[in-house]
Amino acid sequence: MAPQKRLGSRGGTLTRGQGSRSRAAGGIVCGHLLKIIRERIPLTQSRLAEALGIDTTTVQSWESGRRSLAAVSSTQFLRLKRHLLGRGAEATLLPLLDLAVEADAVIEYSLDDMLDGDDITRHPLHSWVFTRASTHMITWALTGEQPTALPEAPASTPRRRGPTPDSPLLPAPDRERLFANLRHTAEIADRAGERGSLLRRQALYLCAYDTSADAHSWSADMQQRRPVPLRHASWTPAWSDARSVATSMVRYGDIETLQAFIERGMGDDPGEMANLNYWAHWLGLGPVPRASDAFMSDVDGQSWEPLPLLRALADRLDPSLRAVDLNIHSVWALIRSKPGVLSADLALHRDLTARVGRLLDSDVISRQARRELENVHYGLRLSSR
């Protein structure tokens, strides 16, 4: 997300606070990430504050989440990032600050606002298709699990003094309120029909991280309201909704829903290409942001390159992943639609051969996935001659 599009900004100046308890989590993800970046330089809070011409308490408030970086101007936000880069910050971490601001916007809105039926377009999940990197920033505050895009700290990073949080994990009462509001949001979006389809899908996906006793049954009920589209039908928003719900249900150990989607929602050219388009955007390989899921209906697959997508999907051929059947099917479909991709990268060819062999020797995949893997294995053998 570019700094000019400051999702969730409620105005204010560089040092303005967020005030009430209900706004306490307004910058929790971005603040924690800022602390990580600063500590890895390493740079003290006081030195950073001095360079920016602000009080040390302001930096402390940013890092604790009491004050949100979304409330500072775009100019000041860029100044902060440029200073961190100039002091030796890891360059790959700085773009993650923008994703963290996106995440904080979703978290703040979901904590503070109970959506009603007239304002679904105000929700930050409504008209911005999130990627894996931005979604993992949100779930960092829901599970404490470090995002995939954030590398582990170098061994040279100084150890923190005293008890400090290892993640921006929200307190349990805040997580309960957030999930309750997200459920309400998904139900409101469901009643809005196609106009609320993206909001429904993304709210449902985040609800899959809810560990409360009734979370699975509620998700299953929501899934049943939108049955999996049959093959040979034109793409509709219900397709991406069904795919997203099916992948999220595996978090509850429900593999059958995903296998039903693979069988019924794919298998024809529009469904297979929609799946690959979905993957390319989710993995950050798409060239532009998307306001809706309609880009998945592109039957030509011209918005992404097959080789980077195959590299990214190869990493997901892992028997420990619960959605491995979908990953296998996606690799099979990509090779089937772009057969020349197998001979484009020798190192990738070797990696795929090893991964396919390990999966074929395992007992964690379905019969259909095994047939597709055998086809991939045969294609790898042919392309090596």
ZIWO-V730401 format. One record per pair of residues at least 6 apart in sequence whose ideal C-beta (glycine too) atoms are under 7 Angstrom apart, sorted by the first residue. I is the first residue (numbers start at 1). GAP is how many residues later the second one is. Records with the same first field share a line. If there is no record, write none. Layout:
I=GAP, GAP
This chain:
1=6, 97, 98, 100, 101
3=71, 74, 75, 95
4=70
6=64, 68, 95
7=94, 95, 98, 117
8=62, 96, 97, 100, 101, 116
9=61, 62
10=61
11=60
12=59
14=40, 58, 62
15=39, 40, 43
16=55
17=44, 49, 50
18=8, 48, 49, 50
22=89, 90
23=89
24=41, 42
25=40, 82, 83, 86, 145, 149
26=39, 42, 78, 82
27=35, 38, 40, 41, 42, 43, 77
28=37, 76, 79, 113, 140, 142
29=71, 74, 75, 78, 108, 111, 112, 139
30=39, 67, 70, 71, 74
31=31, 32, 33, 34
32=135, 136
33=63, 64, 67
34=28, 29, 63
35=28
37=47, 52, 56
38=10
39=118, 119
40=50, 113, 114, 117
41=46, 47, 48
42=116
43=44
45=11, 14, 15
46=10
48=11
49=6, 7, 9, 10
51=32
52=27, 28, 31
58=9
61=6
62=7
65=103
68=36
69=8, 32
70=31, 34, 35
81=13, 16
84=10
85=6, 9
96=53, 54
99=34, 35, 38
100=37
102=32, 35
103=31, 34, 35, 38
105=19
106=18, 19, 32
107=31, 34, 71
109=14, 15
110=68, 71, 72
111=63, 66, 67
114=67, 70
115=8, 69, 70, 73
117=71, 74
120=6, 68, 69, 72, 76, 79
121=6
123=62, 76
125=74, 77, 78
126=72, 73
127=71, 164, 165
128=161, 163
129=69, 152, 161, 163, 164
130=72
131=150, 151, 153
132=16, 150, 151, 152
133=14, 16, 151
136=11, 12, 13
137=10
138=68
139=6, 70
140=6, 7, 27, 28
141=27, 28, 29
142=28, 33, 67
143=66
144=23, 25
146=21
170=8
179=28, 31
182=21, 24, 25
183=24, 35
185=14, 18
186=14, 17, 18, 21, 36
189=7, 10, 11, 14
190=6, 10, 35
194=43
197=40, 44, 96
198=94, 95
200=41
201=39, 40, 43
204=15, 18, 40, 41, 44
205=39, 43
207=8, 12
208=11, 40, 43
216=36
219=29, 30
223=22, 26, 34
226=12, 15, 16
228=14, 32, 33, 36, 37
229=7, 9, 10, 13, 36
230=34
231=33, 36, 37, 40
232=36
234=36
235=35, 39, 61, 62
237=56
239=26, 35
240=38, 53, 56
242=19, 23
243=18, 22, 32, 35
246=11, 12, 15
247=11, 76, 79
249=8, 9
250=8, 72, 73
258=65, 67, 68
259=66, 107
262=63, 64, 67
265=6
266=6, 9, 63
269=30
270=29
272=61, 65
273=26, 28
274=22, 23
275=55, 58
276=25, 33, 54, 57, 58
277=18, 19, 21, 24
278=18
279=30, 34, 51
280=6, 23, 24, 29
281=9, 14
283=29
285=19, 23, 24, 27
286=17, 18
287=16
295=8
301=36
306=28, 32, 35
307=34, 37, 38
309=25
310=24, 31, 38
311=37
313=14, 17, 18, 21
314=17, 34, 37, 38, 41
316=11
317=10, 11, 14, 38, 39, 42
318=6
319=39, 40, 43, 45
321=6
324=40, 41
325=40, 41, 44
328=37, 41, 44, 45
329=40, 43
331=45
332=40, 43, 44
334=7
335=6, 7, 41, 44
342=7, 37, 38, 41
343=40
349=31, 34, 35
352=28
353=27
356=17, 20, 21, 24
359=6, 14
360=13, 17
